[in-house]
Every structure is written in structure tokens, then in C-alpha cells.
Amino acid sequence: MTAVNAPVSSTAAGALSAFLRGVERRALVVAELQCGDPTVAEQALVAVMRAFAGIASDVPMAQWPDRFWILLAHRTPIRMPAPGGQWAPGLAHLPSLAPPARLALLLRVGGGLDEAAAAQILDLPVADYQQALAQACPRDAQGHPDAAGWRALAEQVQQRLRDLPASRLQQLHQPAPAPAPGKGPASWRAPAPAEAAPRRTPVRRHNRRPLWRGLLILLVTIAVLLGGAAWWKHRSPALAPEASVPDGAVSTADPVRVEPLAAEDLPVTAPADPAHAASDAAMLADPDLMLARDADLYAWAAAGGPVPVDESQPQPSRPEPATAGLETAAADE
């Protein structure tokens, strides 16, 4: 089954809150026993929880444990012992270990991770992680691994998990009170107040431009305005005649010039053919010319075509069939 990215919703927010509350106890104990300072451990854990909440929606839920422990294990403040760090007498073996070996041991007995998961978090091969565990294992007087000492150390870590006050866990989720005015932050969880940027006083620049330049610009402007007014005054009478010209007339002072066309520019008319002129004149003088022009109409009527209805007279409600008015040669006989 493929893991699905957690959506940004109320369900995902509830799942994130449940995950953090389930892992915060072990994470706080591991961080505290790694650096030896409860305050530094709380600071590191709160920072990790905030960072993890910002990326949880982009990480599949199945990878949440690994990603959370990776953020915590690589947190710089807990990788080295804090100045003045202290451990309980039953955990006196922890400060004697090198920081990498101590972290490998705490991820196993405090974080409850198996060897493969812890090796992946520390970015180590499993064999190297097992070697780190062997180096962190308590030794007896002969320098051999002490199984009883290992079990006692693991029991002390588990007892620390059980005895961790719930108030410390609740404090991780409580917002820090706002600092008093004029003072620093009341808690390490409160963000430092942003310092107001010093207000810059605008510097007034003195105008060092000579006075005569301003007067010169003013005089040039006045001269240009006067010249434009004089030009407009002399130009106005020339435009007056155009106002009296009626619409559609030419307002130019020059008259329209008319020139006769040259003889060679006149169109040439083709001479009439004398052979056809006589026949055309005879045809036009024929009195039956009008009948000849309507010969097609008369031929259509003689062939039995329907006679057009006379629309000038009232028409019957039921017109006669078109064939009723036709006469044939057989009927005449």
C-alpha cells in the first residue's frame, strides 16, 4: 500500500497532535539524557516539534517517526553535552560516553527504536550502528561487556520515562507569556521582540541654484507667450474670409481653371457599315415590327397556354380549373 501525504485538514491536524503527544515523552528524555540539561532539551524539542509541524503535511504518515527522530538527532544543541550538564547517579555511565555513542544508546533504550531504524536515523550502516552500541555498552572490571550493567542502565532510562512529570509535557504546548514592555522575553519560548528601526530624520537639502537662472527661465517663458499671442493676432484676419464661404463652395482664392481638350483626346466613333444600314432602316420602318417583337408571347398563347387572370375584376371564391378555359381543335369540330 502506498503512503499518502497528509492533507491539510482538521483530520490531519488531529493526527499530527496525537503523534506529537505520543512521541514527546521519549523525545524529551532522550534529549535531556543526551545533553544533560533539561532546559536545553526542552528548547531543542520545542524547535523540532515546530519544524516537524511545518513539514508534516508534505510527508507520508508512515514516515513521520523517522523524520521526527532525524530532526531531533541532528539538532545541534543536544549533540554535545551542555555546559554544566548533570546526570542522575544511576545514569553516571552516560557522561563517560562519546556523544555519538551516547546518542546511539539512547535511541535504542530510550527512543525504543530497533537497530535498523536507529541506524537509518543516524545515517549509518547497521554494522556501524551495532559497533557504536558495543562501544556504549557498560564494561565490567575485566573490560568485557556487562550484561547486568546494560540491563540496569536500560531500567534507569525506562524509570526516567515513567517518572517524567506530565506538567513538563504540558509546558511544551503552552504559549509563553508576553514579555513586559522594555524587557527581554520572559521565556525562551517567547520570540524576541522586534526592535523598531531607528527613524531617519529627512535631511533638508538647500537649493543652491543661482537666483538668476530662475529669473531667466521666467523671462523666456513670458517672451514665448507674447510671441505666440502676436502670431495668432496676425493670423486671425487671414482666416476670416473662410468663415463667410457657404457650405460646398471652394474657399481657395484661385479660380477654377477650365481648358478645352485636345482633338486627339476626343473619343473616336466607328463609322457605320453601309451594307447593314439599309436593312436596319427597312426593319425599323416595318409596321409589323411590334408584332414580331411579341411573337413568342403569341406563339405561347396559340399553343394553349393559360390566359392570365384579370385581376381588375372581383375573383370567384372557387376559381375554375386551368383546363376549363382551354379549347382544342377537336372541340371546335
C-alpha positions in Angstrom: 0.0 0.0 0.0 1.4 3.4 -1.0 1.5 6.0 1.7 -0.5 9.1 1.1 0.6 12.6 2.0 -1.3 14.0 5.0 -3.8 16.6 3.8 -4.0 20.0 5.5 -7.3 19.4 7.3 -8.8 19.0 10.7 -8.2 15.3 10.5 -4.5 15.8 9.6 -4.1 18.3 12.4 -5.6 15.9 14.9 -3.3 13.1 13.7 -0.3 15.4 14.0 -1.3 16.4 17.5 -1.8 12.7 18.5 1.6 11.8 17.0 3.5 14.5 18.9 1.9 13.7 22.2 2.8 10.0 21.7 6.4 10.7 21.0 7.2 13.8 23.1 7.9 11.8 26.3 10.5 9.6 24.8 12.0 12.5 22.8 12.3 14.7 25.9 14.1 12.0 27.9 16.4 11.2 25.1 17.3 14.9 24.5 17.8 15.5 28.3 20.0 12.5 28.8 22.0 13.3 25.7 22.9 16.9 26.7 22.4 16.7 30.5 20.5 20.0 30.7 16.6 19.9 31.0 16.3 23.5 29.7 18.4 22.9 26.6 16.5 19.6 26.0 13.1 21.4 26.1 14.3 24.2 23.8 15.6 21.6 21.3 12.4 19.6 21.5 10.1 22.6 21.0 12.1 23.7 18.0 11.9 20.2 16.5 8.2 20.0 17.1 7.6 23.3 15.3 9.8 22.3 12.4 8.1 19.0 12.1 4.6 20.6 12.2 5.7 22.7 9.2 6.7 19.7 7.0 4.3 17.0 8.3 1.7 17.8 5.6 4.3 17.0 2.9 5.5 13.7 4.4 3.6 10.4 4.4 2.3 9.5 7.8 4.3 6.2 7.7 7.5 8.3 7.6 6.6 10.6 10.4 8.6 8.7 13.2 11.8 8.5 11.1 11.6 12.2 10.1 10.9 13.4 13.6 13.8 11.4 15.1 16.1 12.6 12.3 15.3 16.2 13.2 15.9 15.6 16.9 19.1 13.6 16.4 20.7 16.2 14.2 19.7 19.1 16.5 23.0 20.8 17.3 22.3 21.8 21.0 21.8 18.2 22.1 24.6 16.6 20.1 27.2 17.8 22.6 27.0 18.0 26.4 25.6 21.2 27.6 27.8 23.3 29.9 27.1 22.3 33.4 25.1 19.2 32.3 24.2 16.8 35.1 23.1 13.1 35.2 21.5 11.1 37.9 23.8 8.7 39.9 22.2 5.7 38.2 23.0 7.2 34.8 26.6 8.0 35.6 27.7 5.8 32.7 26.2 8.2 30.1 28.5 11.2 30.5 31.5 8.9 30.1 30.5 8.0 26.6 31.3 9.9 23.4 28.3 11.9 22.1 27.7 9.7 19.0 27.9 6.5 21.1 25.6 8.0 23.8 23.0 9.0 21.2 23.1 5.6 19.6 22.5 4.0 23.1 19.6 6.4 24.0 17.8 5.9 20.7 17.8 2.2 21.4 16.9 2.1 25.1 15.1 5.5 25.4 13.6 6.0 22.0 12.5 2.4 21.7 13.8 2.1 18.1 15.1 -1.1 16.7 18.6 -1.2 15.3 17.6 -0.8 11.6 15.5 2.3 12.3 18.1 3.9 14.6 20.9 3.2 12.1 18.8 4.9 9.4 18.2 7.9 11.6 21.9 8.3 12.3 22.7 7.7 8.6 24.9 4.7 9.5 25.1 1.2 8.2 23.6 -1.3 10.6 27.0 -2.8 11.3 28.4 0.5 12.2 25.5 1.2 14.5 25.9 -2.1 16.2 29.6 -1.2 16.7 28.5 2.1 18.3 26.2 0.1 20.6 29.0 -2.2 21.6 31.2 0.8 22.5 28.4 2.3 24.6 27.7 -0.9 26.5 28.9 -0.9 30.1 32.0 -2.9 30.9 33.0 -5.0 33.8 36.3 -4.9 35.7 38.0 -7.1 33.0 36.7 -4.8 30.2 34.1 -7.2 28.9 30.5 -6.1 28.1 28.5 -6.1 31.3 25.0 -7.5 30.6 23.8 -6.7 34.1 25.1 -3.2 33.8 23.3 -2.9 30.4 20.0 -4.0 31.9 20.4 -1.7 34.9 21.1 1.3 32.6 18.1 0.5 30.5 15.9 0.2 33.6 17.1 3.6 34.8 16.2 5.1 31.5 12.8 3.5 31.5 12.2 4.7 35.1 13.1 8.2 33.9 10.4 7.9 31.3 7.8 6.8 33.8 8.7 9.4 36.3 8.6 12.3 33.9 6.1 14.8 35.2 3.1 15.5 33.0 3.4 19.2 33.8 6.7 19.3 31.8 5.0 17.8 28.8 2.1 20.2 29.1 4.5 23.1 29.3 5.8 22.2 25.8 2.4 23.1 24.3 1.7 26.2 26.4 2.3 29.6 24.7 4.9 31.6 26.6 3.6 34.8 28.2 4.3 38.1 26.5 7.3 39.9 27.9 6.9 43.1 29.9 7.4 46.3 28.0 11.0 47.3 27.9 12.3 43.9 29.0 13.5 40.8 27.2 11.5 37.7 26.6 10.1 36.2 29.8 10.8 32.7 28.5 12.9 31.0 25.9 9.7 30.0 24.0 8.7 33.6 23.5 10.1 35.2 20.4 12.3 38.1 20.9 10.6 41.4 20.3 11.5 43.0 17.0 13.5 46.1 17.5 12.0 49.2 15.9 14.2 50.6 13.2 15.5 54.0 14.0 13.6 56.7 12.4 15.6 58.6 9.9 15.2 62.3 10.0 14.8 63.7 6.5 17.7 65.9 5.6 16.6 69.2 4.1 18.7 70.0 1.1 19.3 73.6 0.4 18.7 74.8 -3.1 22.0 76.0 -4.3 20.7 77.0 -7.8 21.5 80.6 -8.5 18.6 83.1 -8.5 19.4 84.5 -11.9 18.6 81.1 -13.5 15.0 81.2 -12.2 14.6 84.8 -13.5 16.0 83.8 -16.9 13.5 80.9 -17.2 10.6 83.2 -16.3 11.6 85.8 -18.9 12.0 83.2 -21.6 8.5 81.8 -20.8 6.9 85.3 -20.9 8.6 86.0 -24.3 7.4 82.8 -25.8 3.8 83.5 -24.7 3.9 87.1 -26.1 5.3 85.9 -29.4 2.6 83.2 -29.7 -0.1 85.8 -29.0 1.2 88.2 -31.6 1.4 85.5 -34.2 -2.2 84.4 -33.5 -3.4 88.0 -33.8 -1.8 88.5 -37.2 -3.1 85.1 -38.4 -6.7 85.6 -37.5 -7.7 88.2 -40.3 -6.4 85.7 -43.0 -8.8 83.1 -41.7 -11.8 85.5 -41.7 -12.8 85.1 -45.4 -13.1 81.3 -44.9 -15.9 81.9 -42.3 -18.1 83.6 -45.0 -17.8 80.8 -47.6 -21.0 78.8 -47.8 -21.1 75.1 -47.5 -19.9 73.2 -50.6 -18.0 76.2 -52.0 -14.3 76.3 -52.7 -12.6 78.6 -50.3 -9.4 79.0 -52.2 -8.6 82.4 -53.7 -7.6 80.9 -57.1 -10.5 80.4 -59.6 -11.1 77.0 -61.2 -9.2 76.7 -64.4 -11.1 75.3 -67.5 -9.1 74.1 -70.5 -10.5 72.6 -73.7 -9.5 69.1 -74.6 -7.2 68.5 -77.5 -8.7 67.0 -80.7 -6.6 63.8 -80.3 -8.2 63.2 -76.9 -11.7 63.0 -78.2 -13.3 59.5 -78.5 -13.3 58.0 -82.0 -16.7 56.7 -83.3 -16.5 53.8 -85.6 -18.2 54.5 -89.0 -21.5 52.8 -89.8 -21.4 49.8 -92.2 -23.4 50.9 -95.3 -24.3 47.3 -96.1 -26.3 46.9 -92.9 -27.6 50.4 -92.7 -30.3 49.9 -95.4 -31.6 46.6 -93.9 -31.7 48.2 -90.4 -33.7 51.1 -91.7 -36.2 48.8 -93.5 -36.7 46.7 -90.4 -37.4 49.8 -88.3 -39.9 51.1 -90.9 -41.8 47.8 -91.0 -45.3 48.3 -89.4 -45.4 44.7 -88.1 -42.2 45.2 -86.1 -44.1 45.4 -82.8 -45.9 42.2 -83.6 -42.7 40.5 -84.4 -41.2 41.5 -81.1 -44.1 39.9 -79.3 -44.2 36.8 -81.5 -43.0 34.5 -78.6 -46.0 35.6 -76.5 -48.5 35.0 -79.3 -46.9 31.6 -80.0 -47.3 30.6 -76.4 -51.0 31.6 -76.3 -51.7 29.8 -79.6 -50.2 26.6 -78.1 -52.9 26.6 -75.4 -51.2 28.4 -72.6 -53.4 29.6 -69.7 -54.7 33.1 -70.1 -53.6 35.4 -67.3 -56.4 36.2 -64.8 -57.8 39.7 -65.0 -57.1 41.0 -61.5 -59.1 44.2 -62.1 -62.4 42.3 -61.6 -63.7 40.5 -58.5 -62.4 37.0 -58.3 -64.7 34.0 -57.6 -64.3 32.2 -54.3 -63.7 28.9 -56.1 -61.7 29.6 -59.3 -62.2 27.4 -62.2 -59.6 24.8 -63.1 -57.0 26.0 -65.5 -58.1 23.4 -68.1 -61.7 24.8 -68.3 -60.8 27.7 -70.5 -58.7 25.8 -73.0 -60.2 25.0 -76.3 -58.9 22.3 -78.6 -59.3 21.7 -82.3 -61.4 18.6 -81.6 -64.0 20.6 -79.6 -64.4 23.1 -82.5 -65.2 20.3 -84.9 
